[in-house]
Amino acid sequence: MGNAQSSQISSGYAAALARNALTQFNTIMTRVDKPVNPQLKDPPYQDIVSIVQEIPSDKADVIIIGSGIAAAAVAYSVLAEYKRINKPRRVLVIEARDLCAGATGRGNGLLNCAPHEVFHRLRASVGLNRAAALVRFQLANIKVLDELCRKMKWDIAEYRDVDHVEFYFSDRDRDLAFRKVKLLSQWVPEFEIVTYFEQQAQSRFKTNRSVKGAISYDAAVIWPFGFVTSVWNHLLREYKDSLYIMTNTRANSIETLGRDGHGYIVRTTRGKFRCNHLVHATNAFAPSLVRGLRNKMTGILGTATALRPGNSFNNSDMAHGQSWSIAHGKTCDYAMQRPIGLDGPKDIVVSGGFSHATGHGTSMIGGRETDSPSGRVIETWSGVLSATGDILPFVGHLDPSLTGRSPKPRRNKTKKNDYKYYGEWITAGFGGDGLTWAWLSGIALGAMIVGTENFDVKQETGRPGGTVAKWFPKELLPTLERFDERTFGDIALRFVWSILGNQPEGSDDGGHSADGIHQANVDNIML
């Protein structure tokens, strides 16, 4: 009887929290009078932010839907791979809003995958060896972005190496994190994480006595909007006869064609366009055009705030070479500062906050209450992140059973190889960590589309050497076998436990981001 009553109470509590979450979500989704554009008031490359190019005809070999870092990487790769085989093809990019106006442009720019947490989350599902490979793939993404910014002289991207520090406010959180760090060091020994107990952390980082411990490791920071617009600016000039971009153009529907040499028709607000390959690089919005993904991935509302730092903070060492995160329970908030320029100290960008503000999340969006003094809060904005059932992105060819579309094969081509000539592809579901997944995922996808994934190439700017299989984790491929194992129910369970603040009985995961999503809780869950 007691167990039945307890179960009933728990179910009722969870239902009440879910109703509260829905109320909070509906409030947040009510459009404010003057929505904030987080890409500064004076963005770089203003000539391409709202670009709408006239395409010579309604035909393209590849259409990419989206214009964030994932889409930019795919375009970078596809155009380079076609050039490699001396077969230039037309690429059309369709973006519903301004260039890079989605989750990429709204992120805080912290290039930090929290490798000890990623390894811990993945080791049970993919094994220790493959978990290590996935961590190395994320670290390789950071390295290649550094290389790109240096070699291409994209100073506007504001890339810089930092020492990332994670603070803990309880002995339990600290000890759990230290155990995860120890295990990671056994499988990824080349990546060093330094641990600090209470007094060491307080002395090293000049904190108050609330801090019970800390860890630090190499990470980086970038301005995502500046980086992605630098990529598009470069591609538009390098491939001016092959690349076309249409911003403020929404893709409404997709249809299949017959044997006219093109596999798909994409109907947009600017007319219809035909293509052989269609790439879904819209992250959380991919299920709107791929029905089979609707119970495989979901959207999550994340927030960020730009703050003006105080004078003491600006003059400290912390303002220059560090980024920070504050762990509390299963979630974590992040902070980083843009580089100090000639006009003085730059903003501190803080993301998270929802994770420990149950019942107060809407007040953190801004625009619905009296703002803080103008001398501190500069901007507050939100964006939609995306997560999959197994916490890994979807990168690769989409089976027709997921899209509901199967173009007729070209004459003399077998069904087995259809996707080499016609296909829908995806790179999405990055769980809020897109900056450490998306670039190399897009590079790999571009080679798959062109059919050069088995070419053993030398290392190039923005692309590792060797075949794609040598450096791209197979766990990211959106295979039907993978979809059979994980459904939306897995995501829902993680969110429920995140809301309740407890893991299921028997779980040893008390660290932050246990659900694989850094900012998911009652206030920003998408129902």
Rosetta blueprint (number, residue, H / E / L):
1 M L
2 G H
3 N H
4 A H
5 Q H
6 S H
7 S H
8 Q H
9 I H
10 S H
11 S H
12 G H
13 Y H
14 A H
15 A H
16 A H
17 L H
18 A H
19 R H
20 N H
21 A H
22 L H
23 T H
24 Q H
25 F H
26 N H
27 T H
28 I H
29 M H
30 T L
31 R L
32 V L
33 D L
34 K L
35 P L
36 V L
37 N L
38 P L
39 Q L
40 L L
41 K L
42 D L
43 P L
44 P L
45 Y L
46 Q H
47 D H
48 I H
49 V H
50 S L
51 I L
52 V E
53 Q L
54 E L
55 I L
56 P L
57 S L
58 D L
59 K E
60 A L
61 D L
62 V E
63 I E
64 I E
65 I E
66 G L
67 S L
68 G L
69 I H
70 A H
71 A H
72 A H
73 A H
74 V H
75 A H
76 Y H
77 S H
78 V H
79 L H
80 A H
81 E H
82 Y H
83 K H
84 R H
85 I L
86 N L
87 K L
88 P L
89 R L
90 R L
91 V E
92 L E
93 V E
94 I E
95 E L
96 A L
97 R L
98 D L
99 L L
100 C L
101 A L
102 G L
103 A H
104 T H
105 G H
106 R H
107 G L
108 N L
109 G L
110 L E
111 L E
112 N L
113 C L
114 A L
115 P H
116 H H
117 E H
118 V H
119 F H
120 H H
121 R H
122 L H
123 R H
124 A H
125 S H
126 V H
127 G L
128 L H
129 N H
130 R H
131 A H
132 A H
133 A H
134 L H
135 V H
136 R H
137 F H
138 Q H
139 L H
140 A H
141 N H
142 I H
143 K H
144 V H
145 L H
146 D H
147 E H
148 L H
149 C H
150 R H
151 K H
152 M L
153 K L
154 W L
155 D H
156 I H
157 A H
158 E L
159 Y L
160 R E
161 D E
162 V E
163 D E
164 H E
165 V E
166 E E
167 F E
168 Y E
169 F L
170 S L
171 D H
172 R H
173 D H
174 R H
175 D H
176 L H
177 A H
178 F H
179 R H
180 K H
181 V H
182 K H
183 L H
184 L H
185 S H
186 Q H
187 W H
188 V L
189 P L
190 E L
191 F L
192 E L
193 I E
194 V E
195 T E
196 Y E
197 F E
198 E H
199 Q H
200 Q H
201 A H
202 Q H
203 S H
204 R H
205 F H
206 K L
207 T L
208 N L
209 R L
210 S L
211 V L
212 K L
213 G E
214 A E
215 I E
216 S E
217 Y E
218 D E
219 A E
220 A E
221 V E
222 I L
223 W L
224 P H
225 F H
226 G H
227 F H
228 V H
229 T H
230 S H
231 V H
232 W H
233 N H
234 H H
235 L H
236 L H
237 R H
238 E H
239 Y L
240 K L
241 D L
242 S L
243 L E
244 Y E
245 I E
246 M E
247 T L
248 N L
249 T L
250 R L
251 A E
252 N E
253 S E
254 I E
255 E E
256 T E
257 L L
258 G L
259 R L
260 D L
261 G L
262 H L
263 G L
264 Y E
265 I E
266 V E
267 R E
268 T E
269 T L
270 R L
271 G E
272 K E
273 F E
274 R E
275 C E
276 N L
277 H E
278 L E
279 V E
280 H E
281 A L
282 T L
283 N H
284 A H
285 F H
286 A H
287 P H
288 S H
289 L L
290 V L
291 R H
292 G H
293 L H
294 R L
295 N L
296 K L
297 M E
298 T E
299 G E
300 I E
301 L E
302 G E
303 T E
304 A E
305 T E
306 A E
307 L E
308 R L
309 P L
310 G L
311 N H
312 S H
313 F H
314 N H
315 N L
316 S L
317 D L
318 M H
319 A H
320 H H
321 G H
322 Q E
323 S E
324 W E
325 S E
326 I E
327 A E
328 H E
329 G L
330 K L
331 T E
332 C E
333 D E
334 Y E
335 A E
336 M E
337 Q E
338 R L
339 P L
340 I L
341 G E
342 L L
343 D L
344 G E
345 P L
346 K L
347 D L
348 I E
349 V E
350 V E
351 S E
352 G L
353 G L
354 F H
355 S H
356 H H
357 A L
358 T L
359 G L
360 H L
361 G H
362 T H
363 S H
364 M H
365 I L
366 G L
367 G L
368 R L
369 E L
370 T L
371 D L
372 S L
373 P L
374 S L
375 G L
376 R L
377 V E
378 I E
379 E E
380 T E
381 W E
382 S E
383 G E
384 V E
385 L E
386 S E
387 A E
388 T E
389 G L
390 D L
391 I L
392 L L
393 P L
394 F E
395 V E
396 G E
397 H E
398 L L
399 D L
400 P H
401 S H
402 L H
403 T H
404 G L
405 R L
406 S L
407 P L
408 K L
409 P L
410 R L
411 R L
412 N L
413 K L
414 T L
415 K H
416 K H
417 N H
418 D H
419 Y H
420 K H
421 Y L
422 Y L
423 G E
424 E E
425 W E
426 I E
427 T E
428 A E
429 G L
430 F L
431 G L
432 G L
433 D L
434 G H
435 L H
436 T H
437 W L
438 A H
439 W H
440 L H
441 S H
442 G H
443 I H
444 A H
445 L H
446 G H
447 A H
448 M H
449 I H
450 V H
451 G L
452 T L
453 E L
454 N L
455 F L
456 D L
457 V E
458 K L
459 Q L
460 E E
461 T L
462 G L
463 R E
464 P L
465 G L
466 G E
467 T L
468 V H
469 A H
470 K H
471 W H
472 F L
473 P L
474 K H
475 E H
476 L H
477 L L
478 P L
479 T L
480 L H
481 E H
482 R H
483 F H
484 D H
485 E H
486 R L
487 T L
488 F H
489 G H
490 D H
491 I H
492 A H
493 L H
494 R H
495 F H
496 V H
497 W H
498 S H
499 I H
500 L H
501 G L
502 N L
503 Q L
504 P L
505 E L
506 G L
507 S L
508 D L
509 D L
510 G L
511 G L
512 H L
513 S L
514 A L
515 D L
516 G L
517 I L
518 H L
519 Q L
520 A L
521 N L
522 V L
523 D L
524 N L
525 I E
526 M L
527 L L
